[in-house]
């Protein structure tokens, strides 16, 4: 990267950081003078949990704290220094996420100038700027996941495993990336052997479909158990289990319940734009309510499994699809925007808008599915074009 390109990139990051700092200080004004507050409600939850930690108590004494204690420990300077510390931390992570995007794009063959323009779509996007400056911690997860992808792209397995284990500990949903990651950690020779069709010698009876599938499955298992897979799974698993054991010993069952188990059984029937919302609302008092909430994960798992095998060779794209599918088909979806109009009348005006919220959720689902289909179809076209040029 030349000096001018380096200065241009540094200028982009500096400008993006200044904009976020401006929003943090603007938030102080809005919080003091307006009815609708700028600061995210969860940020107050984080701060209260951090306060309990500084007092030697459990962060789960704060109602609705559904996160790892590590986040509360990270935000203890909110109590000792300034309550703005967490916001400063999150906007730094937000800009760092763009830096990792730039490194990944360059690693995948883009020149620095083009990579910088693509990163600008994140750096100057009002959504991530607002989210991080309001005190939302999602930028931390974004950095951990992007760092995992970067080190996997550069085949630095130990570093990738450490970031991945930490990301799953911080928030459980990156665990879905495990399948495409394991599939991607195969050598080129192993991939060629897997793609080579098995020939039958004369005099042998053709295998039945069952035998063919059984042999293919066994070959897949053997192929995946290579050195890099074992190293990645071992390090990431040990870190995840180590942190889990540490916090379980410190805070007991409530750590597991609030950090992980709650999200499996969670049912939000008042402020939710999931396609399952109306079903969960109507069956809230039914004995089948818990079973239906768990069954809602099945479409997610099926789609995640299919995309893992279809796109694992392009791990970054595959993980993007995983994230989009997970959010789109999740049983709890608290999307912000125009969808909140019927939610406002439900929550603040007490009007019966459940059906309108459900319909808004279906429209949201349809739009997301359409976007996914467009991305996948165009991805296939580019893949076919590149193959044609090679031939």
Backbone torsions as a table, in degrees:
resi	resn	phi	psi	omega
1	UNK	NA	126.5	-179.6
2	UNK	-71.8	169.7	-178.1
3	UNK	-62.9	-44.6	-179.0
4	UNK	-63.8	-40.0	178.3
5	UNK	-65.3	-39.2	179.2
6	UNK	-65.3	-41.6	178.7
7	UNK	-66.5	-38.8	179.2
8	UNK	-64.2	-41.9	179.2
9	UNK	-65.8	-42.8	178.3
10	UNK	-62.5	-37.8	177.4
11	UNK	-63.8	-39.8	177.3
12	UNK	-60.9	-47.1	-178.8
13	UNK	-66.1	-39.4	179.6
14	UNK	-64.8	-43.0	179.1
15	UNK	-64.4	-41.9	179.9
16	UNK	-64.1	-39.9	179.0
17	UNK	-66.7	-40.2	179.2
18	UNK	-63.9	-41.0	177.1
19	UNK	-60.3	-41.8	179.8
20	UNK	-68.4	-38.7	176.1
21	UNK	-63.0	-40.0	177.2
22	UNK	-60.8	-39.4	178.5
23	UNK	-67.7	-35.2	177.7
24	UNK	-61.5	-46.0	-178.7
25	UNK	-73.7	-32.2	173.2
26	UNK	-62.5	-36.9	179.1
27	UNK	-58.2	-33.4	176.5
28	UNK	-61.1	-43.0	179.5
29	UNK	-64.4	-46.3	-177.9
30	UNK	-65.3	-39.2	179.9
31	UNK	-63.1	-33.5	-176.7
32	UNK	-84.1	-28.6	-169.0
33	UNK	-115.9	-10.5	-175.1
34	UNK	-120.4	154.5	179.9
35	UNK	-67.3	-46.1	177.6
36	UNK	-84.1	120.2	-174.9
37	UNK	-82.6	151.8	178.7
38	UNK	-83.3	-40.1	-176.0
39	UNK	-67.2	134.9	177.8
40	UNK	-62.5	138.8	178.9
41	UNK	-58.1	-37.9	-179.6
42	UNK	-62.2	-26.5	179.6
43	UNK	-65.7	-36.6	174.9
44	UNK	-67.6	-33.7	175.9
45	UNK	-64.9	-45.0	177.7
46	UNK	-58.8	-44.8	-176.8
47	UNK	-65.7	-42.3	177.8
48	UNK	-63.0	-40.7	178.2
49	UNK	-63.8	-41.0	177.6
50	UNK	-63.1	-36.3	178.3
51	UNK	-63.8	-42.4	177.3
52	UNK	-62.9	-38.2	179.6
53	UNK	-63.4	-42.0	179.8
54	UNK	-66.0	-21.1	178.3
55	UNK	-91.5	3.3	179.8
56	UNK	81.2	11.9	-179.2
57	UNK	-101.7	176.3	179.3
58	UNK	-79.1	138.7	176.8
59	UNK	-65.1	-18.5	-177.8
60	UNK	-80.0	0.7	170.3
61	UNK	-67.6	-20.6	175.2
62	UNK	-83.0	115.1	179.8
63	UNK	-58.4	142.2	178.9
64	UNK	73.2	8.9	172.4
65	UNK	-79.2	108.7	-173.6
66	UNK	-118.7	39.3	-173.5
67	UNK	-129.1	172.1	176.5
68	UNK	-66.4	146.9	175.2
69	UNK	-60.9	-21.2	179.8
70	UNK	-59.2	-36.4	178.2
71	UNK	-65.1	-41.5	177.9
72	UNK	-63.9	-40.4	177.8
73	UNK	-65.2	-37.9	178.6
74	UNK	-61.9	-29.8	-174.3
75	UNK	-100.5	14.1	176.7
76	UNK	-60.6	-28.2	173.1
77	UNK	-61.2	-17.8	171.9
78	UNK	-57.4	-31.4	-178.4
79	UNK	-89.6	-42.6	-174.4
80	UNK	-81.9	-32.2	-175.1
81	UNK	-109.4	-76.8	-179.2
82	UNK	-152.6	148.4	-179.3
83	UNK	-70.9	-9.5	176.8
84	UNK	-84.2	-8.6	-175.5
85	UNK	-54.0	-46.5	-177.8
86	UNK	-61.0	-39.2	178.1
87	UNK	-65.3	-42.6	176.5
88	UNK	-59.8	-41.4	179.7
89	UNK	-63.1	-44.3	-176.3
90	UNK	-68.9	-37.0	179.0
91	UNK	-71.8	-29.5	174.4
92	UNK	-65.5	-43.0	176.4
93	UNK	-63.2	-35.9	179.9
94	UNK	-62.5	-44.0	177.9
95	UNK	-70.8	-37.0	177.4
96	UNK	-62.5	-33.9	176.9
97	UNK	-59.7	-42.6	177.9
98	UNK	-65.0	-37.2	177.5
99	UNK	-61.8	-41.8	177.9
100	UNK	-67.6	-36.4	174.9
101	UNK	-59.2	-43.5	179.8
102	UNK	-60.5	-44.0	-178.9
103	UNK	-66.0	-38.8	178.7
104	UNK	-66.5	-43.3	-180.0
105	UNK	-62.9	-41.8	178.2
106	UNK	-65.8	-38.2	178.7
107	UNK	-65.0	-28.7	-179.4
108	UNK	-89.3	6.3	170.4
109	UNK	111.5	-3.1	178.9
110	UNK	-80.7	146.7	174.3
111	UNK	-75.0	161.8	-173.7
112	UNK	-60.5	-36.6	-177.8
113	UNK	-64.0	-49.3	180.0
114	UNK	-64.7	-40.9	178.9
115	UNK	-61.3	-37.3	179.3
116	UNK	-64.8	-40.5	178.3
117	UNK	-63.7	-41.7	178.7
118	UNK	-64.8	-39.5	179.0
119	UNK	-65.4	-28.5	178.9
120	UNK	-62.5	-26.9	177.5
121	UNK	-63.4	-25.1	175.0
122	UNK	-92.5	-45.9	-174.5
123	UNK	-60.1	-36.4	-175.9
124	UNK	-114.8	21.5	174.8
125	UNK	-81.2	125.2	-178.3
126	UNK	-59.5	-29.6	-176.5
127	UNK	-66.4	-59.3	177.9
128	UNK	-63.1	-32.7	177.4
129	UNK	-60.6	-45.6	-178.1
130	UNK	-70.7	-43.4	-177.1
131	UNK	-59.9	-48.2	-177.3
132	UNK	-70.4	-38.9	-178.2
133	UNK	-72.7	-19.6	175.0
134	UNK	-80.0	-11.8	177.2
135	UNK	103.3	24.6	175.8
136	UNK	-88.7	139.5	-171.9
137	UNK	-91.7	8.5	-175.9
138	UNK	-61.7	-27.0	-179.8
139	UNK	-62.6	-29.9	177.8
140	UNK	-63.4	-46.5	178.8
141	UNK	-64.4	-39.8	179.6
142	UNK	-59.0	-43.3	-179.9
143	UNK	-65.6	-43.2	-179.5
144	UNK	-63.1	-41.7	179.9
145	UNK	-69.4	-44.8	-180.0
146	UNK	-64.4	-37.8	176.3
147	UNK	-63.5	-39.5	176.4
148	UNK	-59.9	-47.3	-179.3
149	UNK	-64.8	-40.0	-179.8
150	UNK	-62.6	-47.0	-177.8
151	UNK	-72.5	-27.1	172.8
152	UNK	-70.0	-40.5	177.4
153	UNK	-60.6	-37.6	-179.8
154	UNK	-92.2	7.7	174.7
155	UNK	60.2	36.5	172.2
156	UNK	-99.9	84.9	-166.3
157	UNK	-66.2	-41.9	-176.2
158	UNK	-63.2	-47.7	179.1
159	UNK	-63.0	-42.0	179.1
160	UNK	-61.0	-41.6	-178.6
161	UNK	-65.9	-38.7	179.8
162	UNK	-64.6	-45.5	178.8
163	UNK	-66.5	-36.6	-179.3
164	UNK	-68.6	-44.8	178.0
165	UNK	-59.3	-38.9	178.7
166	UNK	-70.0	-37.4	-179.4
167	UNK	-65.9	-40.4	179.0
168	UNK	-67.9	-35.2	176.8
169	UNK	-65.5	-42.2	-177.3
170	UNK	-65.9	-40.4	179.5
171	UNK	-154.0	131.0	-164.4
172	UNK	-71.2	-22.4	-170.7
173	UNK	-62.8	-27.8	177.2
174	UNK	-62.7	-9.4	177.1
175	UNK	-60.0	-24.8	179.3
176	UNK	-65.2	-21.2	180.0
177	UNK	-74.9	-9.0	-174.4
178	UNK	-60.0	-42.4	-177.4
179	UNK	-63.6	-53.4	178.1
180	UNK	-63.5	-31.5	178.1
181	UNK	-64.3	-47.2	179.7
182	UNK	-62.9	-41.3	179.0
183	UNK	-64.9	-33.2	-178.4
184	UNK	-77.0	-21.5	-177.3
185	UNK	-86.6	56.6	174.6
186	UNK	-124.7	149.8	179.5
187	UNK	-74.2	159.4	178.7
188	UNK	-60.2	-36.8	179.8
189	UNK	-64.6	-40.0	178.4
190	UNK	-64.8	-39.1	178.6
191	UNK	-63.9	-40.4	179.2
192	UNK	-65.2	-41.8	178.9
193	UNK	-62.7	-37.1	-180.0
194	UNK	-69.9	-34.3	-178.0
195	UNK	-81.8	-15.6	-178.4
196	UNK	-75.5	123.8	-179.1
197	UNK	-69.6	147.5	179.0
198	UNK	-82.3	127.1	178.8
199	UNK	-97.5	149.3	-178.4
200	UNK	-108.1	130.7	177.7
201	UNK	-75.1	158.8	178.7
202	UNK	-65.3	143.0	178.5
203	UNK	94.3	-10.5	177.8
204	UNK	-95.1	143.8	178.2
205	UNK	-78.6	137.3	-179.5
206	UNK	-62.0	136.4	-178.6
207	UNK	-62.0	150.2	170.4
208	UNK	-75.2	164.7	179.6
209	UNK	-59.7	-38.9	-178.3
210	UNK	-63.1	-45.6	-179.3
211	UNK	-63.8	-38.7	179.6
212	UNK	-63.2	-45.9	179.9
213	UNK	-66.8	-37.7	-179.8
214	UNK	-65.2	-44.1	179.0
215	UNK	-65.0	-40.7	179.2
216	UNK	-63.0	-39.2	179.5
217	UNK	-66.5	-42.8	179.7
218	UNK	-64.7	-40.2	177.6
219	UNK	-62.9	-37.8	179.3
220	UNK	-64.7	-44.1	179.9
221	UNK	-61.9	-47.0	-179.6
222	UNK	-63.7	-41.2	-178.7
223	UNK	-63.0	-36.3	-175.5
224	UNK	-78.1	-23.0	-176.8
225	UNK	-85.5	60.3	176.9
226	UNK	-98.9	-179.9	-174.5
227	UNK	-61.4	-44.3	-177.2
228	UNK	-65.9	-39.5	178.4
229	UNK	-63.5	-47.1	-178.9
230	UNK	-63.6	-38.7	179.0
231	UNK	-65.7	-47.0	-178.9
232	UNK	-62.8	-51.6	-177.8
233	UNK	-62.8	-40.0	-178.5
234	UNK	-64.1	-48.6	-178.1
235	UNK	-68.5	-47.9	-179.6
236	UNK	-62.7	-42.0	-179.9
237	UNK	-65.1	-41.8	179.3
238	UNK	-64.7	-41.1	179.0
239	UNK	-64.8	-45.9	179.9
240	UNK	-61.6	-47.5	-179.8
241	UNK	-67.7	-36.5	179.5
242	UNK	-63.4	-47.3	177.7
243	UNK	-64.8	-39.9	178.3
244	UNK	-62.0	-42.8	179.6
245	UNK	-66.3	-40.3	179.2
246	UNK	-59.5	-48.6	-177.0
247	UNK	-77.0	-26.1	174.9
248	UNK	-67.8	-41.0	177.4
249	UNK	-65.6	-30.6	-178.0
250	UNK	-82.4	-38.5	-170.9
251	UNK	-125.5	-0.8	173.5
252	UNK	71.5	-154.5	-174.5
253	UNK	-63.0	-29.7	-177.9
254	UNK	-63.7	-25.8	174.2
255	UNK	-62.2	-50.2	179.4
256	UNK	-65.2	-40.4	-176.6
257	UNK	-65.0	-48.0	-173.7
258	UNK	-83.0	-30.5	-176.6
259	UNK	-82.7	-37.7	-173.4
260	UNK	-122.5	-56.5	-170.8
261	UNK	-65.0	-34.8	-179.4
262	UNK	-56.6	-38.9	-175.4
263	UNK	-72.8	-19.0	176.0
264	UNK	-78.0	-34.7	-175.3
265	UNK	-104.5	0.7	-176.2
266	UNK	-60.5	135.8	175.5
267	UNK	-136.3	109.9	179.3
268	UNK	-102.3	105.3	-172.6
269	UNK	-107.7	13.1	178.1
270	UNK	-121.1	-29.5	-174.9
271	UNK	-138.8	76.0	-169.3
272	UNK	-152.0	126.6	-179.1
273	UNK	-108.3	25.3	175.7
274	UNK	-74.9	150.7	175.4
275	UNK	-64.3	-17.5	179.3
276	UNK	-88.9	-3.1	-172.2
277	UNK	-54.8	-51.6	-173.4
278	UNK	-67.2	-37.1	177.0
279	UNK	-62.2	-46.0	-179.7
280	UNK	-65.9	-34.2	177.9
281	UNK	-66.9	-45.8	-177.2
282	UNK	-70.3	-26.0	-177.4
283	UNK	-105.8	17.2	-174.7
284	UNK	-57.6	-34.9	-178.1
285	UNK	-98.2	4.3	-177.9
286	UNK	-80.5	154.5	177.0
287	UNK	-70.9	-15.8	179.1
288	UNK	-91.2	3.2	-173.5
289	UNK	-58.5	-48.6	-178.1
290	UNK	-66.1	-39.6	179.6
291	UNK	-65.0	-40.3	178.7
292	UNK	-66.0	-36.5	179.1
293	UNK	-64.0	-38.2	177.7
294	UNK	-73.6	-36.8	179.4
295	UNK	-63.6	-24.6	179.7
296	UNK	-63.6	-18.0	178.4
297	UNK	-77.3	-17.9	-173.2
298	UNK	-60.1	-48.5	177.7
299	UNK	-58.8	-37.4	176.9
300	UNK	-59.9	-51.8	-176.6
301	UNK	-60.6	-41.2	-179.4
302	UNK	-63.4	-47.8	-180.0
303	UNK	-66.5	-37.9	178.4
304	UNK	-65.5	-39.3	179.4
305	UNK	-65.1	-43.9	-179.1
306	UNK	-64.5	-47.6	-179.0
307	UNK	-66.6	-29.3	177.8
308	UNK	-60.3	-46.2	-178.4
309	UNK	-76.8	-28.5	-176.7
310	UNK	-78.1	-34.1	-169.7
311	UNK	-128.2	16.1	-176.1
312	UNK	-64.8	-21.9	179.4
313	UNK	-67.8	-24.5	171.4
314	UNK	-111.5	85.1	-169.0
315	UNK	-62.2	-39.5	-178.9
316	UNK	-62.7	-46.8	178.5
317	UNK	-63.9	-39.9	-179.7
318	UNK	-63.4	-42.8	179.4
319	UNK	-68.0	-33.1	174.2
320	UNK	-61.9	-46.3	178.5
321	UNK	-60.8	-40.3	177.9
322	UNK	-58.4	-46.3	-178.3
323	UNK	-64.2	-45.4	-179.4
324	UNK	-63.5	-42.1	179.1
325	UNK	-66.4	-42.6	-178.8
326	UNK	-60.3	-43.8	-179.1
327	UNK	-71.8	-44.2	-175.1
328	UNK	-64.0	-40.4	-174.5
329	UNK	-103.3	12.9	-179.6
330	UNK	-72.1	151.8	-179.0
331	UNK	-79.2	-10.6	172.3
332	UNK	-127.8	118.9	-178.4
333	UNK	-137.7	105.4	-177.7
334	UNK	-104.2	57.1	-179.7
335	UNK	-63.7	143.5	178.7
336	UNK	-99.2	153.9	174.9
337	UNK	133.1	-148.0	-179.3
338	UNK	-58.6	-23.7	-178.4
339	UNK	-64.8	-18.0	-176.6
340	UNK	-79.5	-8.0	179.7
341	UNK	-59.3	-54.6	176.7
342	UNK	-65.2	-30.3	178.4
343	UNK	-65.6	-36.8	178.2
344	UNK	-61.0	-46.6	-179.4
345	UNK	-66.5	-28.3	176.3
346	UNK	-73.6	-50.8	-172.5
347	UNK	-75.0	-40.6	-171.5
348	UNK	-103.9	-27.5	-178.3
349	UNK	-104.1	-9.5	177.7
350	UNK	69.8	22.8	179.9
351	UNK	-90.3	152.1	-178.9
352	UNK	-81.9	93.2	179.8
353	UNK	-118.2	23.9	-177.9
354	UNK	-57.8	-43.4	-178.2
355	UNK	-65.6	-39.4	178.4
356	UNK	-64.9	-38.8	178.0
357	UNK	-63.8	-42.4	178.6
358	UNK	-62.7	-43.6	179.2
359	UNK	-64.1	-39.0	176.8
360	UNK	-62.6	-39.6	177.3
361	UNK	-63.5	-38.3	177.8
362	UNK	-66.0	-39.5	176.1
363	UNK	-63.5	-43.4	178.2
364	UNK	-59.5	-43.4	177.4
365	UNK	-61.0	-45.8	-178.4
366	UNK	-61.8	-43.1	180.0
367	UNK	-63.2	-45.3	179.7
368	UNK	-62.8	-41.3	179.0
369	UNK	-64.2	-40.4	178.4
370	UNK	-62.6	-43.3	178.6
371	UNK	-62.1	-43.2	178.6
372	UNK	-61.3	-43.4	179.6
373	UNK	-63.8	-41.2	178.4
374	UNK	-62.8	-45.1	-179.6
375	UNK	-63.1	-44.4	-178.5
376	UNK	-66.4	-43.5	-178.9
377	UNK	-65.1	-41.0	178.0
378	UNK	-70.5	-33.0	176.3
379	UNK	-63.2	-43.2	178.6
380	UNK	-63.5	-40.8	179.8
381	UNK	-61.9	-44.1	179.2
382	UNK	-65.2	-36.7	178.6
383	UNK	-64.0	-42.8	179.0
384	UNK	-67.4	-38.5	178.9
385	UNK	-63.6	-41.5	179.9
386	UNK	-66.0	-36.8	177.3
387	UNK	-65.7	-40.1	-179.4
388	UNK	-64.1	-42.7	178.8
389	UNK	-63.7	-37.8	180.0
390	UNK	-65.5	-41.2	-179.4
391	UNK	-70.2	NA	NA
